[in-house]
Amino acid sequence: MSFFRRLPSDVRKGLATTSGERVLTFARTDEGYVVATDLALFLPDGERVPWETVEQAGWDDEGLSLTTSDGRRLSARVAEPHRLPEAVRERVNSTIVVNKHVQLPGRGGVRLVARRSPGADAFTWTFHFDEGLDPADPGLRAQAEQALEGLRRSMGV
């Protein structure tokens, strides 16, 4: 019996996977299952969270907690995570192409992060400003854009 077949068939059939998407690991919760595929994490309510949208993931005695790129905080109580923490860490890290902190003139800095969907060529850049900096400040944004342009030139991307 393969590992994939141990996931109950009704759970497997209920996942909104894409063609060719593979289940890597899963863990049971009181509400259902958390399932990690090569492209996304499925929460017990069936929500699909693509790996490239996971900004932070953590584990504690309560289970899994996630913060997504749109600021949502998601969680799942997982008593026995098995290989899920390693899979989450590996899949999130696999989407990161560039992760570089750049000091801005006299103001602190910004972390420039390029991420891509698994199997995709194009990637998306995000700015993560140091604490206390206002990301809506147009001058600060312009400095960050200049830093990004310099980084892209130096890396040839």
C-alpha positions in Angstrom: 0.0 0.0 0.0 1.5 3.4 -1.0 1.6 6.4 1.3 -0.8 8.3 -0.9 -3.5 5.5 -0.5 -3.5 5.9 3.2 -5.2 9.3 2.8 -8.9 8.5 2.9 -10.3 8.4 -0.6 -13.1 10.9 0.3 -10.5 13.4 1.5 -8.3 12.8 -1.6 -11.3 13.2 -3.9 -12.4 16.4 -2.1 -9.1 18.2 -2.7 -9.3 20.9 -5.4 -6.0 19.9 -6.9 -4.7 20.8 -10.3 -3.8 18.2 -13.0 -0.6 16.5 -12.0 -0.5 17.9 -8.4 0.9 15.3 -6.0 0.2 14.7 -2.3 3.5 14.8 -0.3 2.2 14.3 3.2 -0.8 14.9 5.5 -1.8 15.0 9.1 -5.2 14.4 10.8 -6.8 17.2 12.8 -10.1 17.2 14.8 -11.7 19.0 11.9 -10.3 16.8 9.1 -6.9 16.8 7.4 -4.1 19.2 6.6 -2.6 18.0 3.3 0.6 19.2 1.7 1.0 18.8 -2.0 3.8 19.9 -4.3 1.9 23.1 -5.1 -0.2 24.0 -2.1 -1.3 23.4 1.5 -4.9 22.3 2.0 -6.5 23.2 5.4 -9.2 21.0 7.0 -11.9 23.3 5.7 -10.7 22.6 2.1 -9.0 26.0 1.7 -6.1 25.8 -0.8 -3.1 27.9 0.2 -0.4 28.1 -2.6 3.1 27.8 -1.2 4.2 31.1 -2.8 1.6 33.0 -0.7 2.8 31.7 2.6 4.8 34.5 4.3 5.3 32.8 7.6 4.6 29.3 9.0 5.1 28.1 12.5 4.5 25.1 14.7 3.9 24.9 18.4 1.9 22.8 20.9 -1.3 24.0 19.3 -0.3 23.0 15.7 0.2 25.0 12.6 -0.1 28.7 12.1 0.3 30.6 8.8 0.4 34.2 7.7 -0.3 34.7 4.0 0.9 37.5 1.7 -2.5 39.1 1.9 -2.2 39.3 5.7 -4.5 36.5 6.6 -3.7 34.4 9.7 -4.7 30.8 9.4 -4.2 27.9 11.7 -4.9 24.2 12.2 -4.7 22.2 15.4 -2.4 19.3 14.5 -1.7 16.9 17.4 0.6 14.6 15.4 2.2 16.5 12.5 4.4 13.6 11.3 6.3 15.0 8.3 4.1 18.0 7.8 6.5 20.6 9.4 9.4 19.6 7.2 7.2 19.6 4.1 5.8 23.1 4.8 9.3 24.5 5.5 10.8 22.9 2.3 7.9 23.9 0.0 7.8 27.5 1.3 11.6 27.8 1.0 11.5 26.4 -2.6 9.4 29.3 -3.7 12.0 31.9 -2.6 14.3 32.9 -5.5 15.9 36.0 -3.8 15.8 37.1 -0.2 18.1 40.1 0.4 18.0 42.9 3.0 19.1 46.3 1.6 20.0 49.3 3.8 18.2 52.5 2.6 19.8 55.9 2.9 19.5 57.1 6.5 16.2 55.3 7.1 16.7 51.6 8.0 16.2 49.0 5.3 14.0 46.8 3.2 14.0 43.1 2.6 13.6 42.4 -1.1 12.0 39.0 -1.8 11.4 37.3 -5.1 9.1 34.3 -5.1 7.7 32.0 -7.8 5.1 29.4 -8.0 6.5 25.8 -8.2 7.2 25.0 -11.8 6.8 28.6 -13.0 9.5 30.8 -14.6 8.1 34.2 -13.6 8.4 35.5 -10.1 6.9 38.3 -8.0 8.9 40.8 -5.9 7.7 42.0 -2.5 9.1 44.7 -0.1 9.3 44.0 3.6 10.2 47.3 5.3 12.0 47.3 8.6 9.8 47.9 11.7 8.9 51.6 12.1 9.1 52.4 8.4 5.9 53.4 6.6 5.5 51.4 3.4 3.0 54.0 2.1 5.7 56.8 2.2 6.3 57.6 -1.5 9.9 58.7 -0.8 10.6 55.4 1.0 8.9 53.4 -1.8 11.1 55.2 -4.4 14.2 54.3 -2.5 13.1 50.7 -2.3 12.4 50.6 -6.0 15.9 51.9 -6.7 17.4 49.3 -4.4 15.3 46.6 -6.3 16.5 47.9 -9.6 20.1 47.7 -8.5 19.7 44.2 -7.1 18.0 43.0 -10.3 20.8 44.5 -12.4 23.5 42.9 -10.3 21.8 39.5 -10.4 20.8 39.7 -14.0 17.1 39.1 -13.3 
